[in-house]
Amino acid sequence: MLHLNDQSLLRTRAFVAGSWVEEPELGEFSVFNPADDKVLASVANTGPKTANTAIEKAVVAMEGWKRRTAKDRAHILRKWFDLILTNAEDLALIMTAEQGKPLAESQAEIRYAASFVEWFAEEGKRAYGDVIPAHAPDLRLLTLKQPVGVVAAITPWNFPSAMITRKAAPALAAGCALVIKPAAETPLSALALAELAHRAGFPDGLINVVVGTDAVGIGGVLSGHPQVRKLTFTGSTRVGKLLMAQCAATVKKTSMELGGNAPFIIFDDADLRAAVAGVMASKFRNAGQTCISANRILVQEGIYPDFVRELTRAVKALRLGDGRDPDTDIGPLIDGAALDNVDSLVRNALDGGAMAMAGGQASVLGGQFYEPTVLVDVTPEMRVFREEIFGPVAPVVRFSSEADAIAMANDTSAGLASYIYTQNVSRIFHMADVLDYGMVGINEGMISTEVAPFGGMKESGVGREGSKYGIDDYLEIKYLCIRGG
Ligand code: NAP
């Protein structure tokens, strides 16, 4: 049993039209703590029927909401923001319990999640239209921005709160209603946010959360229902492509935040200490289960030996354990399948000639704990270079020239985050130009913030979240052509 300051944040039913609901015929599903595999909660298993009801209720709720002033909407969003921060300790406890990340990381994610609510409460007031110089003397041309319609949001387990608010806050600020389907591994964080939204005063039906294990069935309703006008998804590239195809039948707008394969390029002239610190932050946060994690660490030959020595030293000092223990740096992976996948990538690299300088296997702690790992002599043929690792494994690849580094970095269908470490200013601008990535960290490994646009190129996604651009994904531009006047 999870003990919270406010036990009523632990919700275990779906949230539809302001009520906590279930589908008794579908029973319940268990939510596990990945650190000890113990059952944390039994949650109502809801499915397509609840998803349909939630959409109908959202359609009705949106009618009133979109007519309110942006300032009025901002007022309620601001209350939600305050409530999230007031309850940050409990929200972080829920997150660590169901997701496994260290408590300090959960607390940071709650602040990050809240930051989107505060940001978009303000941005909603600035959804300006235009007055366009007309092409004829007796015409006046204007544009208005209007909410896109009911939004469906499907979110992953790796950032169970921030991936919800990064979508919900701009949608609500724009005047949309929302149906959220969180990952089945982490429904409790989503339901706690819904409880706080209810307390903040959002009208019933405006925010709905459908929880259940039938992702295909629920996803089918959310992507197929004609009254859902926008689907926003964060998750794997495989499922993102499937949802885009399903959305085509009703020509829904989509925003897709999909998988990455981030190159982290360290040149000979880099500040060694900063580069190691950048890799540690980017690679090992959330046990490497982050879409913008350094996935391939490309190191120029001059700095390679020193870098490998210092990185290995830092990785060996990491403490693996239960996220609730304040001494823990790295928690467990989300489940057994995730651990098997990480281990098979490491085995493939070792079989192909790579060497483990640290880790290289599952931990003696058992369960879903994997040893923080450094692999050297990695080559582009290995799976660990080509696939998203989603685990605490740092593959290091040697390169000689800048051109080699660029070719290797861009040799992937992904295009989310990339990183470069160098002191050379002209190289910084050249690399920023030629890397086919939506985001470039330059001498910095932690790039996420609500004020900057997050998103990917190529198969990493469509659209941008956060920043002044993030609300555009939830607005339609309407053009008015007025004769006379
Ligand atoms: P996933 O398997 O794609 O799951 C994501 C969400 O989609 C979950 O809610 C899941 O539900 C649901 N889902 C699964 N199959 C579905 C289907 N057929 N129809 C509709 N919904 C479906 O991804 P994941 O393993 O949870 O998350 C890891 C991935 O997310 C990584 O590739 C990572 O890079 C990516 N990610 C990207 C970003 C970004 O901003 N670009 C951020 C974070 C993560 P169930 O859990 O119930 O199966």
Residues whose N, C-alpha, C, O or C-beta is under 5 A from the ligand:
A	BS01	NAP	I154 T155 P156 W157 K181 P182 A183 A184 E185 G212 T213 A215 V216 G219 T234 G235 S236 T237 V239 E257 L258 G259 G260 C291 S460
